Amino acid sequence: MNIRESNHILPFLWMRGEPEEVIREEMARIHECGIGAVCVESRPHPDFAGPLWWRDLDIVMDEARKRGMRVWVLDDAHFPTGYANGYIEKKYPHRKKTYLNYNIADVWGASHEVTIHVAKMLKPNFTWLDIGKPRDVEEQKNNKLVAVVAAELVSDSRISERSIMDLTDLVAGEFLTVRLPPGNWRVFVIYETKTDGGNPAYINMLDRESVSTLLEAVYEPHYERYAQDFGQTFAGFFSDEPSFGNVSGFQFDEIIGRKEMPLPWSEEARQLMIEALGEKWYIHLPYLWTDSVEMQRCVHSRHTYMDIVTRLYERNFSRQLGEWCQARGVEYIGHVIEDNNVHARLGSGAGHYFRAMAGQHMAGIDVIGGQVIKSGPRLERVWVVKGDGEFYHYALGKLGSSCGHLDPAKKGRTMCELYGAYGWKLGVRDMKYILDHLLVRGVNYLVPHAFSMKDYPDHDCPPHFYARGHNPQFRHFARLMRYANRMCSLLDGGVHVAPVAVLYHAESEWSGSCMLMQKPARELTEHQIDYDFVSIDMLRDLAALGGGVADGELRINGETFRCLVIPYSEYVTRELAAFIRMAAQAGLRIVFVNGLPKGIANEPDEGIAGELLAAIQSCEVAQLDDLAARLKAEGIYDVHLHQPFRDLTYYRYVKDGRQIFMLMNESALEAFHGEITLPIAGSALIYHAWEDRFERLAVRQEHGRGVIRLELAPAESCIIMECGEEEADQYAPYVPASDRLQACEGKLDLSAGWRYSLTDSKSYPAFGEQREMENLVPISRIDPTFTGFIRYEKSFELVQVPAEAILSMEAVYEAAEVWVNDQYAGMRISAPYSLDVSRFLTEGRNTLRIEVATTLDRDRLRLPEPPFTFVHEPMDPTGMFGRIVLHTRQP
């Protein structure tokens, strides 16, 4: 069987204005890796969209045409997308971001009239703590009053909804003079500004004209120069981390109503607020920052606002760019910041992941900077900011692939930017783990980060894959990319199969307390129940997605779910409540986790809200730790392990009428060895994609399902493919590795008596002098700074050529290549570090050579300190050590 391969990889190529020969060499190195595209990144380039940029991009395009490659362009001068190459500052200052902001004046024990200097409150407070911080005093003079609203303070900072008073019309000139009822009152002076939020040099995501600046500054100049290549060599544009950007930095906690912050705004947003809340819409604005005692209007106002601004982001930013590209035959891709749940928030987020992706032609996420690691997926990460390991491991990959699966515009494609900013410690061993982690969650397009043409060491977000020839693992990386293309090609062009849909939690978080979607996602993952995240927008418009609810099943864009799981939400929307009422009547299993909602977020009519809530009261409720057991008891699962193993993850896919299962052991330490029941009716193959090799898998039928026996080392993965009996018989039978070793009665210990030599990547294959190493120890004990290649050599005697011989290496850091009698036996970059060397052995004397490539991590010990340090990590050992054994079975 042959896997039909096509290119699914488009790595970042950083452009800095290098000489022509350097650019051409780097393109050649990329192509050597079996990669058929690049995404040129302009962030470090000194002349984006200027003469030097066009010179450099012409070279890239020329090389791409010659090599049959494609070129994507990151769509701004630097990240995050939205700077519009400086056009807002230089040409259109009136198009820069607009915000709503406010100040307060508290009136304690009101009994007489008071005067408030409103004009002075139309800008942020300035204290001695702010001395030295930049302020645009002239622009602040243009700030405009929106409303003055008063509310009685009841407890702490909570206000009473019944007490809201509109004082706007009482403002005369610069002052408000008013007599308030007795009590304690808070007066909100709400104003519109272009200075008090995030970067004022960026476009306003809520304003169509402002967003068009990015088209004028970046997209149109590239079209003018490469129009003939559009849709051919020129593939499209990549947006990197666009956001509302209403605050500076990356705190990830900018939740509406729970963070003091200016809010994204536009004239269109104002008109939509009027339509939603009436002519007195502005009396609801204090609720966007302040809780009330009743919370009814708070919840309604916050949901209304967030619904409006995320839809404007979708329409004016994401779809405008996507439609421009579509009309010119190219595609629009990229990702927003998803970290720590900011995908549903303001600030560096875009408010609603699925809406932000709406105009893109692939779904997109990124996995960088230690977000996904082998150990501790359930624990907090510490990097630049603290990270939610549970989100990164159980939600991030599935969030992207769910969008790719369920949005017809994505054609089943999900892209991930990966590897960047992990540091030089990240080598091919852990790269493969991250890759497989994404593949088993449905990601099938990759943007490796990055190829840098700067002289080594480039301190900017390593690792860099070629590193101007300094990376010892470059050819191992090339092998990994070929593996990646095989796997991505195999898992593209079909349909994902999962029994459960999990509700996306954005609207729930806007409105009140809620359970984050990764909580049930983790419970399902650890019990081998697969799922996709679905949004309320999908459920309210199933017909547009070729879906519906019938016969107890939810169908969306070719996928079928047997259950909808809804994480606890204090409030739900009327659209979701209406769907639940309809779907429950159609027999769909609906399970709320940990409790039912208490209100309807966007329905102010208490009568209608009550009716909708009443329809939900009969829905099933399951406690989180009982969710998987409940579903399995009802037969809502596809894969069953005969012995529990929480780190076995699977992905079910149907392509060309054939069922495909990817299975991965995500444990860093524990091997999986056991029986698995799969929905397979006939024979099956196991595909070892690293070697591009098939074996026949024994399948035992029980109750209409197939039972297989499988072994996976820590971090190992495989593909199981359904097939006919005749096809299966063409291949040798699969035997678990431990069974093969047990059948080998001979064990030749090769752990002692080695000779070793060293070289760096630039000097390879010229090694230095040989030294003796009687007992293998890490090279890092001998030379803590060494990076490069370690060549181990020894000879051994065989009285008889064995029928089978397996070489196993206990500990390798981290990429190993093996030669037996000067014949190449293979490469291993991750566990299990074992190879079948049977066909290379001879009677008598045999030679063994093993070359181990390190990462560049320890090289930093002899180099100047980088300008910044994100995190302190232990260094892995280098080289090969532990037991080296040749397991043999005689004829």
Beta strands, then each sheet from edge to edge (+ up, - down):
strand 1: 12-14
strand 2: 37-41
strand 3: 70-74
strand 4: 98-110
strand 5: 114-117
strand 6: 144-155
strand 7: 158-159
strand 8: 165-166
strand 9: 171-172
strand 10: 175-178
strand 11: 183-193
strand 12: 234-240
strand 13: 263-265
strand 14: 331-335
strand 15: 363-367
strand 16: 380-382
strand 17: 386-388
strand 18: 414-418
strand 19: 445-448
strand 20: 451-452
strand 21: 495-497
strand 22: 500-503
strand 23: 531-534
strand 24: 548-550
strand 25: 553-556
strand 26: 559-561
strand 27: 563-566
strand 28: 571-572
strand 29: 589-593
strand 30: 599-600
strand 31: 620-622
strand 32: 640-641
strand 33: 648-655
strand 34: 658-665
strand 35: 672-678
strand 36: 683-688
strand 37: 693-697
strand 38: 700-702
strand 39: 705-712
strand 40: 717-723
strand 41: 746-749
strand 42: 752-759
strand 43: 771-775
strand 44: 789-798
strand 45: 804-813
strand 46: 815-820
strand 47: 823-828
strand 48: 834-836
strand 49: 844-853
strand 50: 879-889
sheet 1: 14+ 12+ 3+ 2+ 1+ 20+
sheet 2: 7+ 6- 11+ 4- 13+
sheet 3: 5+ 10- 9+
sheet 4: 7+ 6- 8+
sheet 5: 15+ 18+ 19+
sheet 6: 16+ 17-
sheet 7: 21+ 33- 34+ 40- 36+ 37-
sheet 8: 23+ 22+ 27+ 29+ 31+
sheet 9: 24+ 25- 26+
sheet 10: 28+ 30+
sheet 11: 32+ 35- 39+ 38-
sheet 12: 41+ 50- 45+ 48-
sheet 13: 43+ 42- 44+ 49- 46+ 47-
end
